[in-house]
Amino acid sequence: MAMAANAARLCRLAGRSITSLSVTTHRRAVSLQARRCYTATPAGNNLQFRLDERTAHSSLDLFKKNTGVIYRMLGLDPSHVQDNPERFRDWAVVFGDEKISSGRHYWEVTVKKSQEFRLGVAEAGMSREDCVGTNSSSWVFGYAQRKWFAMTNNKIVPVTLVGKPDRIGILLDYEAGILGLVDIKKPKIIHTVRARFKTPLCPAFGLWDGELLTHSGLEEPEGLK
């Protein structure tokens, strides 16, 4: 299948990737609404996380108290980065520092000057030799060449009618086995990935240009199913 064959080109060594996807979509800007309604989630139940520097590839710099990540084309010499078995050595990936083993959770990501990134979840014990989306231990939504896609186990599913929002939501329902891409302006779930989660998960991010800023500790918007 042509789409599956293209998956092999979605990641490559040194944290860089060049994508080739035959998916069409409409590009449009989406701004955050001034007012949004949220479900009444009990206080203290909202997932709050920061990015885990121990997992960050040498081309990624964390900022804003480890809630944001920026891609540096040259990056650091891997030999100058603390040797850590948790760190991604070949792929421009970073995990969140919280493990999720139950519940329904929601967070958002602001995208700045990036044309290639991935957002989703991965098993905490996922191999650091793989890129998120290329194995059966990670589930992500990606954006490249002005096209969105869902990806797991190196299989790609086009996601249409999304455009290029400045801020996007991620919904995870662990027990239901659902990962959703959320249009926060409407709000509504644009696309859903279904899986059977069995081990603790971490928020996962891949970035090959620009920067991402995470927003956790949020309540889930009303009306998401």
C-alpha positions as CSV (number, residue, x, y, z in Angstrom):
1,M,0.0,0.0,0.0
2,A,1.5,3.3,-1.0
3,M,0.5,5.1,2.2
4,A,2.2,2.4,4.3
5,A,5.3,2.6,2.1
6,N,5.6,6.3,2.7
7,A,5.6,5.7,6.4
8,A,9.2,4.6,6.3
9,R,10.2,8.0,5.2
10,L,8.4,9.8,8.0
11,C,11.4,9.7,10.4
12,R,15.1,9.4,9.9
13,L,18.3,9.6,11.9
14,A,19.7,12.7,13.6
15,G,16.2,13.8,14.7
16,R,15.3,15.0,11.2
17,S,12.5,13.8,9.0
18,I,11.2,14.4,5.5
19,T,7.7,13.3,4.8
20,S,5.9,12.3,1.7
21,L,2.2,12.0,2.1
22,S,-0.5,12.0,-0.6
23,V,-3.2,13.5,1.6
24,T,-5.2,16.6,0.7
25,T,-6.6,19.0,3.3
26,H,-7.6,22.7,3.6
27,R,-5.3,25.1,5.3
28,R,-6.9,27.6,7.6
29,A,-5.9,29.5,10.8
30,V,-7.8,28.6,14.0
31,S,-7.7,31.0,16.9
32,L,-8.5,30.1,20.5
33,Q,-11.9,31.2,21.6
34,A,-12.1,33.8,24.3
35,R,-14.6,31.8,26.2
36,R,-15.1,28.0,26.3
37,C,-17.3,25.8,28.4
38,Y,-15.8,22.9,30.3
39,T,-17.1,19.8,32.0
40,A,-17.1,19.9,35.8
41,T,-14.2,17.6,36.5
42,P,-13.4,17.2,40.2
43,A,-10.5,19.4,41.3
44,G,-7.2,17.6,41.4
45,N,-8.2,15.0,38.7
46,N,-6.8,17.0,35.8
47,L,-3.5,15.6,34.4
48,Q,-0.7,18.1,34.9
49,F,2.7,17.4,33.4
50,R,6.0,18.9,32.2
51,L,8.3,17.7,29.5
52,D,10.9,15.3,30.8
53,E,14.4,16.5,30.0
54,R,15.8,13.1,30.6
55,T,14.0,11.8,27.5
56,A,14.7,14.8,25.2
57,H,16.7,14.3,22.0
58,S,19.8,16.5,21.8
59,S,18.2,18.6,19.0
60,L,15.4,19.6,21.4
61,D,15.7,22.4,24.0
62,L,13.1,22.8,26.7
63,F,11.9,26.2,28.0
64,K,9.2,27.9,30.1
65,K,9.8,25.6,33.1
66,N,9.9,22.5,30.8
67,T,6.4,23.1,29.3
68,G,7.7,24.1,25.9
69,V,10.1,22.6,23.4
70,I,12.0,24.1,20.5
71,Y,13.9,22.4,17.7
72,R,17.5,23.4,17.1
73,M,18.7,22.3,13.6
74,L,22.3,21.8,14.8
75,G,21.4,20.8,18.4
76,L,23.9,19.6,20.9
77,D,26.7,17.2,20.2
78,P,25.2,13.9,21.6
79,S,28.5,13.3,23.4
80,H,27.8,16.5,25.4
81,V,24.4,15.3,26.5
82,Q,24.2,13.4,29.8
83,D,24.1,9.7,28.9
84,N,20.7,8.5,30.0
85,P,18.9,5.3,29.0
86,E,15.6,7.3,29.0
87,R,16.9,9.7,26.3
88,F,16.0,9.4,22.6
89,R,19.3,9.3,20.8
90,D,18.2,9.1,17.2
91,W,14.8,10.8,17.0
92,A,13.6,14.3,17.9
93,V,11.2,13.1,20.5
94,V,10.5,14.1,24.1
95,F,8.0,12.6,26.6
96,G,5.9,14.2,29.4
97,D,7.0,13.4,32.9
98,E,3.7,11.8,34.1
99,K,2.6,8.2,33.6
100,I,-1.0,7.5,32.8
101,S,-2.6,4.2,33.7
102,S,-6.3,5.1,34.0
103,G,-8.8,7.8,33.6
104,R,-9.8,10.4,31.0
105,H,-7.4,13.2,30.4
106,Y,-7.2,16.3,28.2
107,W,-4.4,18.7,27.3
108,E,-3.6,21.3,24.6
109,V,-0.6,22.2,22.5
110,T,0.3,25.6,21.0
111,V,2.2,25.2,17.7
112,K,4.6,28.0,16.7
113,K,6.4,28.2,13.4
114,S,6.4,24.4,12.9
115,Q,5.5,22.5,9.8
116,E,6.4,19.1,11.1
117,F,5.4,17.6,14.4
118,R,3.7,14.8,16.2
119,L,1.4,14.8,19.3
120,G,0.0,11.8,21.2
121,V,0.9,9.2,23.7
122,A,3.4,6.3,24.0
123,E,4.1,3.5,26.4
124,A,6.5,4.7,29.1
125,G,8.7,1.8,28.4
126,M,8.8,2.3,24.6
127,S,12.1,1.7,22.9
128,R,14.2,4.8,22.7
129,E,15.5,3.5,19.3
130,D,12.1,4.1,17.7
131,C,10.3,7.2,16.6
132,V,6.8,7.8,18.0
133,G,4.2,6.4,15.5
134,T,6.5,3.8,14.0
135,N,5.8,1.0,16.5
136,S,2.9,-0.6,18.3
137,S,3.8,1.2,21.6
138,S,2.9,4.7,20.4
139,W,-0.2,6.5,19.0
140,V,0.1,10.0,17.5
141,F,-1.4,12.6,15.3
142,G,1.1,14.2,12.9
143,Y,1.4,17.2,10.7
144,A,3.8,17.4,7.7
145,Q,3.7,19.0,4.3
146,R,0.4,20.8,5.3
147,K,-1.3,17.5,5.9
148,W,-2.5,15.8,9.0
149,F,-2.4,12.1,9.7
150,A,-2.9,9.6,12.5
151,M,-0.1,7.1,12.9
152,T,0.7,3.9,14.9
153,N,2.8,0.9,14.1
154,N,4.1,2.7,11.0
155,K,0.6,2.8,9.5
156,I,-0.8,6.1,8.4
157,V,-4.4,7.3,8.2
158,P,-5.1,10.7,6.6
159,V,-6.9,13.2,8.8
160,T,-8.8,15.8,6.6
161,L,-10.6,19.1,7.2
162,V,-8.3,20.2,10.0
163,G,-6.1,22.9,8.5
164,K,-3.2,24.3,10.5
165,P,-4.5,25.4,13.9
166,D,-2.3,27.5,16.3
167,R,-3.5,25.4,19.2
168,I,-4.9,21.8,19.2
169,G,-6.3,19.5,21.9
170,I,-5.6,15.9,22.8
171,L,-8.1,13.7,24.6
172,L,-7.1,10.4,26.1
173,D,-9.6,7.9,27.6
174,Y,-7.4,5.1,28.9
175,E,-10.1,2.5,29.7
176,A,-12.1,3.2,26.5
177,G,-8.9,2.9,24.5
178,I,-9.4,6.3,22.7
179,L,-7.0,9.0,21.7
180,G,-8.7,12.0,20.1
181,L,-7.6,15.0,18.2
182,V,-9.7,18.0,19.3
183,D,-10.6,21.2,17.5
184,I,-10.7,23.5,20.5
185,K,-12.5,26.3,18.7
186,K,-15.8,24.3,18.2
187,P,-14.9,22.2,20.3
188,K,-15.2,18.8,18.8
189,I,-13.2,15.6,18.2
190,I,-11.8,15.7,14.7
191,H,-10.4,12.2,14.6
192,T,-10.1,9.2,16.9
193,V,-7.5,6.5,17.2
194,R,-8.7,3.3,19.0
195,A,-6.3,1.0,20.8
196,R,-6.1,-1.4,23.8
197,F,-3.9,0.3,26.3
198,K,-2.2,-2.2,28.7
199,T,0.7,-0.4,30.3
200,P,1.4,3.2,31.6
201,L,1.4,5.9,28.9
202,C,3.2,9.2,28.7
203,P,2.3,12.3,26.6
204,A,4.6,12.1,23.6
205,F,5.9,14.8,21.2
206,G,8.0,14.7,18.0
207,L,9.3,18.0,16.6
208,W,11.4,18.8,13.5
209,D,11.1,22.5,13.3
210,G,9.7,25.4,15.2
211,E,8.4,24.9,18.8
212,L,5.5,23.5,20.8
213,L,4.1,24.7,24.1
214,T,2.1,22.3,26.2
215,H,-0.9,23.3,28.4
216,S,-1.9,20.6,31.0
217,G,-4.0,20.7,34.1
218,L,-7.0,21.6,31.9
219,E,-10.6,20.5,32.3
220,E,-12.1,18.7,29.3
221,P,-14.3,20.9,27.1
222,E,-18.0,20.2,27.2
223,G,-19.6,18.0,24.5
224,L,-16.6,15.8,23.7
225,K,-17.7,12.2,23.3
